[in-house]
Amino acid sequence: MAGPISRNRLLGSLKEAVSWPDADISTVVTLATALVAARADAEGSRYFQDLSERNPGDATALALAGFFQARAGHNVAGAIDQLDKAATMEAGLPQYLRGLALAGLLPGAGLAAAQPGGTGTSRADQVVADLELVLAARDQFPVALLRAAYQGLARAYRALGRQEQAAEALRQSGLGPAAADLPPMFTSLSVTAREGMRLSAPRVLIPVPEVQVALSYDFGDFAFIHTSAGVVAIDAGTSPDRVRAAMADLGLNEHAPVSHLILTHAHFDHIGGSEAVRGPGTEVIASAGFPAEAERQRHLSLPFRYLVGTGASPASDVRPDRLITEPTSFFVGDTEFFLIPVRGGEMPGALMVYLPASGLLFAGDVMMPYVGVPFDAEGSPEGLLDTMRYIRELAPRQMIAGHTTLTENFTIEALAGLEPALTELREFALARISENATLPAILDAGYLPALLRDHPAAVVPYLVGRDCFIARLYHQGTGYWGPDGQGLDARSPEEKAAALDLLAGRKADAFITAAATLADQGDLALALEILAPGLLRHPGSRELAELRQAVLARLMEQRQFWDPFGFQFYAELADAELAPVG
């Protein structure tokens, strides 16, 4: 089989970063999930065997070496020995990886019995022991890893004849009845037509006793600050019903004394549930840029059905009582709020909220890695960098963003390396743009600043935002005619499909062969670009339709750990739903 046509930029950069001394565990886990999604088990085995040999005391590297060796089917007994040794060296991730690796050997009973390293039953018992231990200590593991744990447990329970427990584990996985035989799924994301997208399982964050943050009750997060003069709300999610559900869990009833509602910006996922917290005396506060942005948002049509869901009923008209034009301090009871208007990375009219007494900064979406949102021409790299500099000088103790995954990854610790890394990336990209380089050529450089070696916590946030940061710079600095002629003579999908059909001899088989070959070698996005025109010209082809579904499922896998919008986009194309984990 030929190698892929397209370069996997993320995978290459992750492999380089994980090889650096003191790599952050989140970078290691992200690389492992990316290798699984790419079906690159042999590559993962070689990489982590080498890493383990260079770092013999690293239990995670040893466990990953065994994990990928077992998945690749190379010396399975030796792989299990490595997993066992890693599990005795360190508790936690090695047990998780051993459980998943052994679960992957269970589907074929004959294969499991024939291979050395234990019978199928003994392996299943070990899977249950390992993964039940993981779930008992689930708070110590990223939520994104828990789906695969339930998936592996379902496979082990089934092998042991414990059908009711297998069905319950599959239900908890959120993946559906066929999931036990699918590759491991690593994501905290969920997406359904009714509920829209959630970034993680709903939970409450209490960074200090007087602050409650509702995480993933809605697409956007929101918070409540308890003061001696009542409750102050920061943002209000997408839908009143979802905000009320969070308030009930937080012990706040529908008529809680919310004295102030502070809105970080005018996007629907931060203002849509405002009627749930507003009462007759509630003062609504926003930045001076809020009204103009809110007006623009009213005319924006969301391209994705799954983003909000049919169960949402967002507020359409929120009018602030007070607009903030400059850094402003005010008190609610004995609690000081410092309001900071910034242009941010997502939109020009943002407002950050700082609590000096506790050192908490509510940053909204000022550090959104998409630098705006992918389907709207807003946001700027310059605004993002300016705001990062301001936050660094403010030096808050903890930063709480407008979405769960941002709060988890774009931390104060990460900011120290992320700001200089993105500054360096901006200079690199602008230099390439001035040389008339195309956007794909700039992206394919996979630019990874060496300074990130000294800032391991910044690696994943940098890689998550790198391509969007470059793309936003590129589109700001170029016209709608690219140096390669893109945009010069726009053609409809139907016209392009007709031209490709000529090349294919007007036969669906040619589209099927090309797309299947691309998919097999890992060029999934290119395969989809062949399948879409193929189906336009041959809509009755069952093989094309089935191949398209398979390619979309794998594209969802590739985006599952780091790209919510991309994951949701492919899920919608496939009419696929993914229930919340657990």
C-alpha positions in Angstrom: 0.0 0.0 0.0 1.3 3.4 -0.9 1.9 6.0 1.7 -0.6 8.9 2.3 -0.6 11.8 0.0 -1.4 14.3 2.7 0.9 15.0 5.7 -0.5 14.4 9.1 0.8 17.6 10.6 -0.6 17.0 14.1 0.8 13.6 14.4 4.3 14.7 13.3 4.4 17.6 15.7 3.1 15.5 18.6 5.8 12.9 18.0 8.5 15.6 18.1 7.1 17.2 21.2 6.7 13.9 23.1 10.4 13.1 22.4 11.4 16.3 24.3 12.5 16.0 28.0 9.7 16.4 30.5 6.9 16.2 28.0 3.5 16.9 29.5 1.3 13.8 30.0 -1.5 15.5 28.1 0.8 15.7 25.1 1.7 12.0 25.4 -2.0 11.0 25.7 -2.9 13.2 22.7 -0.3 11.5 20.6 -1.4 8.0 21.6 -5.1 8.8 20.7 -4.0 10.3 17.4 -2.0 7.2 16.5 -5.0 5.0 17.3 -7.3 7.2 15.2 -4.8 7.0 12.3 -4.7 3.2 12.5 -0.9 3.7 13.0 -0.4 0.9 15.5 2.9 -0.3 14.0 4.2 3.2 13.9 3.1 3.7 17.5 4.8 0.5 18.6 8.1 1.6 17.0 7.9 5.1 18.5 7.1 4.1 22.0 9.5 1.2 22.1 12.3 3.6 21.2 11.0 6.2 23.8 10.8 3.5 26.5 14.4 2.3 25.8 15.6 5.9 26.1 13.6 6.4 29.3 13.6 3.0 31.1 12.0 4.4 34.2 9.0 5.9 32.4 6.0 3.6 33.1 3.7 5.4 30.7 6.2 5.0 27.8 6.6 1.3 28.6 2.8 0.8 28.9 2.3 2.6 25.5 5.0 0.5 23.9 3.2 -2.7 25.0 -0.2 -1.2 24.1 0.7 -0.5 20.5 2.7 -3.7 20.1 -0.3 -5.7 21.2 -2.6 -3.7 18.9 -0.2 -4.3 16.0 -0.1 -8.1 16.7 3.7 -8.1 17.1 5.0 -10.5 19.8 1.8 -10.3 21.9 3.2 -12.2 24.8 6.1 -9.7 25.0 3.7 -6.8 24.8 1.7 -8.2 27.7 4.9 -8.6 29.7 5.7 -4.9 29.1 2.2 -3.9 30.2 2.4 -6.0 33.3 5.8 -4.5 34.2 4.5 -0.9 33.7 1.4 -1.7 35.8 3.7 -2.7 38.7 5.8 0.5 38.3 3.0 3.0 38.5 -0.7 2.9 39.2 -3.2 4.7 36.9 -2.6 5.0 33.1 -0.6 1.7 32.8 -3.7 -0.2 34.1 -5.9 1.7 31.7 -3.7 0.9 28.8 -3.3 -2.8 29.8 -7.1 -3.1 30.1 -7.6 -1.6 26.6 -4.9 -3.7 25.0 -6.2 -6.9 26.4 -9.8 -6.0 25.5 -8.6 -5.6 21.9 -7.4 -9.2 21.9 -10.9 -10.5 23.0 -13.3 -10.4 20.0 -12.0 -13.6 18.3 -12.1 -16.3 20.9 -9.9 -18.6 18.8 -7.3 -15.9 18.3 -7.3 -15.1 22.0 -6.8 -18.8 23.0 -4.2 -19.4 20.4 -2.0 -16.5 21.3 0.4 -16.7 24.2 -0.1 -14.7 27.3 -3.2 -16.3 28.8 -6.5 -17.6 27.8 -9.4 -15.4 26.6 -11.1 -15.8 30.0 -8.1 -14.8 32.0 -7.5 -11.8 29.8 -11.2 -10.8 30.2 -10.8 -11.1 33.9 -7.8 -8.8 33.8 -9.6 -6.3 31.6 -12.4 -6.1 34.1 -10.0 -5.7 37.0 -8.1 -2.9 35.3 -10.9 -1.0 33.8 -13.2 -1.2 36.9 -10.3 0.2 38.8 -10.0 3.0 36.4 -13.7 3.8 36.6 -13.6 3.7 40.4 -11.0 6.4 40.3 -12.5 8.2 37.3 -11.9 11.7 38.8 -8.1 11.0 38.3 -8.5 10.4 34.5 -9.5 12.8 31.7 -13.2 12.3 30.8 -12.1 11.8 27.2 -10.5 8.4 28.2 -13.6 7.0 29.9 -15.6 6.0 26.8 -12.9 3.5 25.8 -12.9 2.1 29.3 -16.6 1.4 29.1 -16.1 0.0 25.6 -13.4 -2.4 26.7 -15.4 -3.4 29.8 -18.4 -4.3 27.5 -16.1 -6.5 25.4 -14.7 -8.3 28.5 -18.1 -8.8 30.1 -19.4 -10.2 26.9 -16.5 -12.6 26.7 -17.3 -13.7 30.3 -21.0 -14.3 29.5 -22.1 -11.4 31.7 -24.5 -10.0 29.1 -26.4 -7.6 31.3 -23.2 -5.9 32.5 -22.0 -5.8 28.9 -25.2 -4.0 27.9 -24.9 -1.5 30.8 -21.2 -0.8 30.0 -22.2 -0.1 26.4 -25.0 2.2 27.5 -22.5 4.1 29.7 -20.1 4.4 26.8 -22.7 6.3 24.8 -21.6 4.6 21.7 -24.4 2.2 20.8 -24.8 -1.6 20.8 -22.2 -2.3 18.1 -19.4 -0.3 19.9 -17.8 -3.3 21.6 -16.3 -4.4 18.3 -15.2 -0.9 17.2 -11.8 0.8 17.7 -11.4 2.6 21.0 -13.2 6.0 21.1 -11.4 8.7 23.0 -13.6 11.8 23.5 -15.5 13.7 26.1 -17.6 15.3 23.3 -21.2 14.3 22.8 -23.5 15.4 19.9 -27.2 14.7 19.4 -29.8 16.4 17.2 -31.9 17.3 20.2 -29.3 18.4 22.8 -26.6 19.7 20.4 -23.0 19.5 21.3 -21.5 19.1 24.8 -17.8 19.3 25.4 -17.8 17.0 28.4 -20.0 15.5 31.1 -21.9 18.1 33.1 -20.2 18.9 36.4 -19.7 21.7 38.8 -16.3 23.5 39.4 -15.9 25.3 42.7 -12.5 27.0 42.5 -13.2 29.0 45.7 -16.2 28.6 48.1 -18.1 31.5 46.8 -17.9 30.6 43.1 -19.8 27.9 41.3 -19.1 27.2 37.6 -21.5 25.0 35.6 -19.3 23.1 33.2 -20.9 21.5 30.1 -24.5 21.8 31.1 -24.7 23.6 27.8 -22.3 24.2 24.9 -21.1 27.3 26.7 -20.2 27.4 30.5 -21.5 29.9 33.0 -20.8 30.8 36.6 -22.4 32.2 39.7 -20.6 34.3 42.3 -22.2 34.5 45.8 -21.8 37.9 47.5 -23.2 39.4 50.6 -25.7 41.3 48.4 -26.9 38.4 46.2 -25.7 36.3 43.3 -23.9 37.6 40.3 -24.1 35.5 37.1 -21.4 35.4 34.4 -22.8 34.4 31.1 -26.0 32.4 30.5 -25.4 29.5 28.1 -27.6 28.8 25.1 -31.0 27.9 26.5 -33.0 28.9 29.6 -33.9 25.3 30.3 -30.3 24.2 30.5 -29.4 27.1 32.7 -32.3 26.2 35.1 -31.1 22.6 35.2 -27.7 23.7 36.3 -29.2 26.2 38.8 -31.2 23.4 40.4 -28.1 21.2 40.8 -26.3 24.2 42.3 -29.0 24.8 44.8 -30.2 28.0 43.1 -33.9 28.0 42.3 -35.5 29.8 39.4 -36.1 32.9 41.4 -32.6 33.2 42.8 -31.6 36.7 43.7 -29.3 37.4 40.7 -28.4 41.0 41.1 -26.1 41.3 38.1 -25.7 39.4 34.9 -22.2 40.0 33.3 -21.9 38.9 29.7 -18.4 38.2 28.3 -19.6 38.6 24.7 -22.6 38.5 22.4 -22.4 35.0 21.0 -25.6 32.9 21.3 -24.0 30.2 23.5 -23.3 32.8 26.2 -26.5 34.9 26.2 -29.2 32.5 25.0 -30.3 31.4 28.5 -30.3 34.8 30.0 -34.1 34.8 30.9 -33.4 32.0 33.4 -31.2 34.3 35.6 -32.7 37.8 34.9 -35.3 39.2 37.2 -37.0 42.7 37.4 -34.0 44.1 39.3 -31.1 42.3 37.5 -28.6 44.7 36.0 -27.1 43.4 32.7 -23.5 44.4 32.0 -21.5 44.0 28.9 -18.7 45.7 26.9 -19.3 48.7 24.8 -18.8 46.6 21.7 -21.7 44.3 22.7 -24.6 46.0 20.9 -22.9 46.1 17.5 -21.8 42.5 17.8 -25.3 41.4 19.0 -26.9 43.1 16.0 -24.5 41.3 13.6 -25.2 38.0 15.3 -28.9 38.4 14.7 -28.2 38.2 11.0 -25.9 35.2 11.2 -27.3 31.9 10.2 -25.7 28.9 11.9 -24.6 26.3 9.3 -24.8 23.4 11.7 -28.0 21.7 13.0 -26.2 19.8 15.7 -24.4 22.8 17.3 -27.4 24.0 19.4 -29.8 21.2 19.0 -33.6 21.3 18.5 -34.1 21.3 22.3 -32.7 24.8 22.7 -34.8 28.0 22.8 -32.2 30.8 22.9 -33.1 34.3 23.9 -33.1 36.6 20.8 -32.9 40.0 22.5 -30.6 40.9 25.3 -30.1 44.6 26.0 -27.4 45.5 28.5 -28.2 48.1 31.1 -24.6 49.1 31.4 -21.8 49.2 28.9 -18.1 49.1 29.9 -15.7 51.2 27.8 -12.6 51.0 30.0 -11.2 48.9 32.9 -13.8 49.4 35.7 -14.0 48.3 39.3 -17.2 48.0 41.2 -18.5 46.2 44.3 -21.5 43.9 44.8 -21.8 43.8 48.6 -18.3 43.0 49.8 -17.1 41.4 46.6 -15.0 43.4 44.1 -15.4 42.9 40.4 -12.9 44.3 37.9 -14.2 44.4 34.4 -11.8 44.5 31.5 -12.9 45.2 27.9 -10.6 43.6 25.3 -10.8 42.8 21.6 -9.6 39.2 22.3 -9.0 36.5 19.8 -12.6 35.6 19.0 -14.4 38.9 18.6 -13.7 42.6 19.2 -16.3 43.3 21.9 -15.2 41.0 24.7 -15.3 41.6 28.4 -13.2 39.7 31.0 -14.2 39.6 34.7 -11.5 39.5 37.4 -12.1 38.8 41.1 -9.1 40.4 42.8 -9.7 38.8 46.2 -9.5 35.2 44.9 -7.4 35.8 41.8 -10.0 34.3 39.4 -10.2 35.6 35.9 -13.3 34.8 33.8 -12.0 35.1 30.3 -15.0 34.1 28.2 -13.8 33.1 24.7 -10.9 35.5 24.3 -8.5 32.6 23.8 -10.7 30.5 21.5 -8.2 28.4 19.5 -10.2 28.8 16.3 -9.3 32.6 16.5 -13.0 33.5 15.9 -15.4 30.7 14.9 -14.7 28.7 11.8 -18.0 29.6 10.0 -17.8 33.4 10.6 -15.2 36.0 9.6 -14.3 37.4 13.0 -11.5 37.3 15.5 -7.8 38.2 14.9 -4.4 36.8 15.9 -3.4 40.3 17.0 -6.4 40.5 19.4 -5.5 37.1 20.8 -1.9 38.1 21.4 -2.8 41.5 22.9 -5.2 39.8 25.4 -2.6 37.1 26.3 -0.1 39.8 27.1 -2.7 41.6 29.3 -3.5 38.4 31.1 0.1 37.6 31.7 0.7 41.1 33.2 -2.5 40.8 35.3 -1.1 37.4 36.6 -4.4 35.8 37.9 -4.2 32.7 40.0 -6.6 30.7 37.8 -8.4 31.4 34.5 -11.9 30.1 33.7 -12.9 30.2 30.1 -16.3 30.1 28.4 -16.0 26.4 27.5 -14.9 23.3 29.5 -12.1 22.2 27.3 -10.6 25.8 27.2 -10.6 25.9 31.0 -8.9 22.6 31.1 -6.2 23.3 28.5 -5.7 27.0 28.2 -4.4 27.5 31.7 -2.2 30.2 33.3 0.6 27.7 33.3 0.2 27.1 29.5 0.0 30.8 28.8 3.6 31.4 29.7 4.8 29.4 26.7 1.7 29.8 24.5 2.0 33.6 24.0 5.7 33.6 22.8 5.0 30.5 20.7 2.1 32.1 18.9 4.1 35.3 18.5 6.8 33.3 16.8 4.2 31.5 14.7 2.8 34.8 13.5 6.1 36.0 12.3 6.8 32.8 10.5 3.4 32.8 8.8 3.5 36.5 7.8 6.9 35.9 6.2 5.6 33.0 4.2 2.5 35.0 3.2 4.8 37.8 1.9 6.5 35.2 -0.3 3.1 34.3 -1.9 3.2 30.9 -0.3 -0.2 29.1 -0.5 -2.1 28.3 2.7 -1.6 24.5 2.4 2.2 25.0 1.9 2.3 27.2 5.1 0.3 24.7 7.1 2.3 21.7 5.9 5.5 23.2 7.4 4.1 22.0 10.7 5.8 24.9 12.5 6.8 24.0 16.1 8.7 26.6 18.0 11.7 25.2 19.9 10.8 27.4 22.9 8.0 25.0 23.7 10.6 22.5 24.9 10.7 24.6 28.1 6.9 25.0 28.3 5.4 21.5 28.1 2.0 22.6 29.3 1.7 24.9 26.2 2.3 22.2 23.6 -1.3 20.9 23.3 -2.9 24.3 23.3 -0.5 25.5 20.7 -1.1 22.5 18.4 -4.9 22.7 18.9 -4.9 26.3 17.6 -1.9 26.4 15.2 -3.7 25.7 11.9 -6.6 28.1 12.6 -4.2 30.8 13.8 -2.3 30.5 10.4 -5.5 30.3 8.4 -7.0 33.5 10.0 -3.7 35.3 9.4 -3.7 34.1 5.8 -7.2 35.2 5.1 -6.7 38.6 6.7 -3.6 39.2 4.6 -4.7 37.9 1.2 -7.6 38.6 -1.1 -10.1 36.1 -2.4 -7.8 35.2 -5.3 -5.1 32.9 -3.9 -1.6 32.8 -5.4 -2.4 29.3 -6.7 -5.5 30.6 -8.5 -8.0 29.5 -5.8 -11.1 31.7 -6.0 -10.3 33.0 -9.5 -13.1 31.1 -11.2 -15.5 29.6 -8.7 -17.5 26.5 -9.8 -20.4 24.8 -8.2 -20.0 21.3 -6.6 -22.3 20.0 -9.4 -20.0 21.4 -12.1 -16.9 19.9 -10.5 -18.7 16.6 -10.1 -19.6 16.5 -13.8 -15.9 17.1 -14.7 -14.7 14.4 -12.4 -17.3 12.0 -13.8 -15.8 12.5 -17.2 -12.4 11.5 -15.8 -14.0 8.5 -14.2 -15.6 7.4 -17.5 -19.0 8.1 -16.0 -18.7 5.1 -13.8 -19.3 4.9 -10.1 -16.7 2.1 -9.8 -13.8 4.6 -10.5 -15.0 6.9 -7.7 -15.3 3.9 -5.3 -11.8 2.6 -6.2 -10.1 6.0 -5.8 -11.9 6.8 -2.5 -11.3 3.4 -1.0 -7.6 3.6 -1.9 -7.3 7.0 -0.3 -9.1 5.9 2.8 -6.9 2.8 3.2 -3.8 4.9 3.1 -5.1 7.5 5.6 -6.1 10.3 3.2 -9.6 10.6 4.6 -10.3 14.2 3.7 -9.2 13.5 0.1 -11.4 10.4 0.1 -14.4 12.5 1.1 -13.6 15.0 -1.7 -13.9 12.1 -4.2 -17.0 10.6 -2.6 -19.1 13.8 -2.5 -19.0 14.4 -6.3 -19.3 10.7 -6.9 -22.6 10.6 -5.1 -23.8 13.7 -6.9 -23.3 11.9 -10.2 -24.3 8.4 -9.0 -26.8 9.0 -6.1 -28.0 5.4 -6.3 -24.7 3.8 -5.6 -24.9 1.9 -2.3 -21.2 1.3 -2.2 -20.4 5.0 -2.5 -22.9 5.8 0.3 -21.5 3.1 2.6 -17.9 4.1 2.0 -18.9 7.8 2.7 -20.3 6.8 6.1 -17.2 4.8 6.9 -14.9 7.7 5.9 -17.0 10.1 8.0 -16.8 7.9 11.0 -13.0 7.8 10.8 -12.9 11.6 10.3 -14.9 11.9 13.5 -12.3 9.6 15.2 -9.5 11.8 14.0 -11.1 15.0 15.4 -12.5 13.4 18.6 -9.8 14.5 21.0 -9.0 18.0 20.0 -11.4 19.6 17.5 -15.1 20.0 18.6 -16.3 21.9 15.6 -14.7 19.5 13.2 -16.0 16.5 15.1 -19.5 18.0 15.1 -19.3 18.9 11.4 -18.5 15.3 10.3 -21.1 13.9 12.7 -23.7 16.0 11.1 -22.7 15.0 7.6 -23.0 11.4 8.7 -26.3 11.9 10.6 -24.4 10.3 13.5 -25.1 10.9 17.2 -22.9 10.3 20.2 -24.5 10.2 23.6 -22.7 11.6 26.7 -20.3 9.3 28.4 -21.3 7.8 31.8 
